Amino acid sequence: MIFPMPHSENIETCKSCGFPGVENYCSRCGQAYQIKRITLKGLLHDVFHLFTHLDKGFGYTIKQLVVAPGSMQRKYLDGERSKHQKPFSMFFICLTIAALSRYWVYSALLKYYNSGNPSEAIFFHEYMAIMQVVLLPLNIFITYLFFFNSKYNYAEIGVFLLYTISFFFLVASCVSLLKFIWPDLDTAYVELPIIIIYNAITFINFFNTMPLWKVVLKSIVTMLIVFLIINSLEDWIIQIIG
């Protein structure tokens, strides 16, 4: 059967990659041929769609980290990857959110509440991201040492922790808002129990073939070691800045 050739006036050129074609979408990159102007209504629709259709990417990954911590990372390593935000991009997005939000909180406390340490605001603005990136290999190595007899290698443990730590960053961002109610609150005392409990649940679901008591004990020990290292280094950097 011979199909009629499309008229030249029906051929569209993709504004993204320049590939010509017919129908509604470019066969090379998938972008729609007919591009609408950006409007306020369209932007609001995109925001609404983000929070009501959490079926792929960043929103879906956060949802899974809340409802299925540990299981989500295990399924990702087993091959269920198309719906999730990539581990490194997830890590850097959440790290950026945490650094900027905590910088904003501490700057606001200084400006409107006359409370806080200027060095802390500088730390979250300029040093927090660098410190977390530098300490990431050490964090992975410590966890790998405690779970070296599991079926996962160093890189796979790294993926597991990238997602777990990303969620910790979001928790820290939310907890820091409590300083608007209690400006002198040391948020570490609020973060630590939340992180320990979440971390234990995550490790139990991830290392689901190991004895429960071993996983819980090792998860708490590794969490405390890393937490103490990070907070000690953070205090040291803030002292130097000051």
C-alpha positions in Angstrom: 0.0 0.0 0.0 1.4 3.4 -1.0 0.8 6.3 1.4 0.5 9.8 0.0 3.4 12.1 0.5 2.7 15.1 2.7 2.5 18.4 1.1 5.4 20.7 1.6 3.2 23.2 3.4 2.4 20.5 6.0 6.0 20.0 6.9 7.1 21.6 10.1 10.6 22.4 11.4 11.4 21.7 15.0 12.4 24.9 16.8 14.6 22.8 19.2 16.8 20.6 16.9 15.8 21.9 13.4 14.6 18.5 12.2 11.7 18.7 9.6 8.6 16.5 9.9 4.9 16.2 10.1 2.3 15.3 12.7 2.4 17.1 16.1 5.8 16.1 17.6 9.4 16.0 16.3 10.4 12.4 15.6 14.0 13.2 16.6 13.8 15.0 20.0 10.0 14.7 20.8 9.3 18.4 21.2 6.0 19.7 19.9 6.2 21.5 16.5 3.6 24.1 17.6 5.1 26.1 20.5 2.8 28.4 22.5 3.9 31.6 24.1 4.7 31.4 27.8 2.0 33.0 29.9 1.3 33.3 33.6 -1.6 30.8 33.2 0.8 28.4 31.6 3.3 28.7 34.4 0.7 28.2 37.1 -0.5 25.1 35.2 3.1 23.8 35.3 3.3 24.3 39.0 0.0 22.6 39.6 1.0 19.7 37.3 4.3 19.3 39.3 2.5 18.8 42.6 -0.5 16.7 41.3 1.3 14.4 38.8 4.3 13.1 40.8 4.9 10.3 38.3 8.4 11.0 37.2 11.7 12.7 38.2 12.3 14.9 41.2 8.8 14.9 42.7 8.3 11.1 42.2 11.7 10.4 43.8 10.9 12.5 46.9 7.6 10.8 47.2 9.3 7.4 47.1 11.9 8.4 49.7 9.0 9.3 52.0 6.8 6.3 51.5 9.4 3.6 50.6 12.8 4.6 52.0 15.4 1.9 51.3 13.0 -0.1 49.1 13.1 2.7 46.5 17.0 2.7 46.4 17.0 -1.2 46.2 14.5 -1.2 43.3 16.6 1.5 41.5 19.7 -0.6 41.7 17.7 -3.6 40.5 16.8 -1.7 37.3 13.7 0.4 38.1 15.3 3.7 37.0 13.3 5.5 34.3 10.9 7.3 36.7 13.6 8.5 39.2 15.8 11.6 39.4 19.4 10.5 38.8 21.3 10.1 42.1 23.9 12.8 41.6 21.5 15.4 40.3 19.1 14.5 43.2 22.0 15.0 45.6 23.1 18.4 44.2 19.5 19.7 43.8 18.7 18.9 47.5 22.1 20.2 48.7 21.5 23.5 46.9 18.0 23.8 48.4 19.4 23.1 51.9 22.3 25.5 51.6 20.2 28.4 50.2 17.3 27.8 52.6 19.5 27.7 55.7 21.5 30.7 54.5 18.2 32.5 54.1 17.0 31.5 57.6 20.2 32.6 59.3 20.4 35.9 57.3 16.7 36.6 58.3 17.5 35.9 61.9 20.3 38.4 61.9 18.3 41.0 60.0 14.9 40.8 61.7 15.5 39.1 65.0 19.0 40.3 65.8 19.9 36.7 66.6 22.4 34.2 65.4 26.0 34.2 64.2 27.0 36.0 61.0 29.6 33.3 60.4 26.9 30.6 60.3 25.2 32.5 57.4 28.5 32.7 55.6 29.1 29.0 56.1 25.8 27.9 54.6 26.2 30.3 51.7 29.8 29.6 50.8 31.1 26.4 52.4 28.3 24.0 53.2 28.1 22.6 49.6 31.8 22.2 49.3 32.1 20.4 52.6 29.3 18.0 51.8 30.8 17.1 48.5 34.3 16.6 49.9 32.9 14.4 52.7 30.7 12.3 50.5 33.4 9.7 49.5 34.2 9.3 53.2 30.6 8.8 54.1 30.2 6.2 51.5 33.4 4.4 52.6 32.3 4.3 56.2 29.0 2.7 55.3 30.7 0.3 52.9 33.0 -0.8 55.7 30.2 -1.6 58.0 28.2 -3.5 55.3 31.1 -4.9 53.3 29.6 -8.4 53.5 26.4 -7.3 51.8 25.8 -8.0 48.0 26.4 -4.3 47.2 29.7 -2.8 46.0 31.1 0.7 46.8 29.4 2.4 43.9 26.0 0.9 44.7 26.3 1.9 48.4 27.1 5.3 47.0 23.9 5.5 45.0 22.0 4.3 48.1 23.5 7.1 50.2 23.1 9.8 47.6 19.4 9.4 47.7 19.3 9.0 51.5 21.5 12.0 52.2 19.4 14.1 49.7 16.3 13.4 51.9 18.4 14.5 55.0 19.1 17.8 53.3 15.3 18.4 52.8 14.7 17.5 56.5 17.4 19.9 57.6 15.9 22.7 55.5 12.5 22.1 57.2 13.9 21.8 60.7 15.8 25.1 60.3 12.5 27.0 60.0 11.9 26.2 63.7 14.5 28.9 64.4 11.9 31.5 63.5 9.9 30.3 66.6 12.9 29.6 68.8 15.9 31.6 67.5 18.4 30.1 69.9 17.4 26.5 69.2 20.3 24.2 68.2 18.5 22.4 65.4 21.0 19.6 65.5 19.2 18.2 68.5 16.0 18.0 66.5 17.6 16.8 63.3 19.5 13.9 64.9 16.6 11.8 66.3 14.6 12.3 63.1 17.6 11.3 60.9 18.5 8.3 63.1 15.0 6.9 62.9 14.6 7.5 59.2 18.1 6.2 58.6 17.4 2.9 60.5 14.1 2.3 58.5 15.9 3.0 55.3 18.8 0.6 56.1 16.3 -2.1 57.2 14.5 -1.9 53.9 17.6 -1.7 51.8 19.6 -4.5 53.5 16.6 -6.7 53.8 18.5 -10.0 53.6 20.6 -9.2 56.7 19.6 -9.8 60.4 17.4 -6.9 61.6 19.3 -6.2 64.8 22.6 -6.0 62.9 21.3 -3.6 60.4 19.7 -1.3 63.0 22.9 -1.3 65.1 25.2 -0.6 62.2 22.9 2.1 60.8 22.9 3.9 64.1 26.7 3.7 64.5 27.5 4.8 61.0 25.0 7.7 61.3 26.5 8.9 64.5 30.0 8.7 63.2 29.2 10.7 60.1 27.0 13.1 62.0 29.8 13.9 64.5 32.3 14.3 61.7 30.1 16.7 59.8 29.1 18.8 62.8 32.6 19.0 64.1 34.0 20.1 60.8 31.1 22.6 60.4 31.8 24.1 63.9 35.5 24.3 63.0 34.9 26.1 59.7 32.5 28.6 61.4 35.1 29.3 64.1 37.7 30.0 61.4 35.3 32.3 59.5 34.5 34.2 62.7 
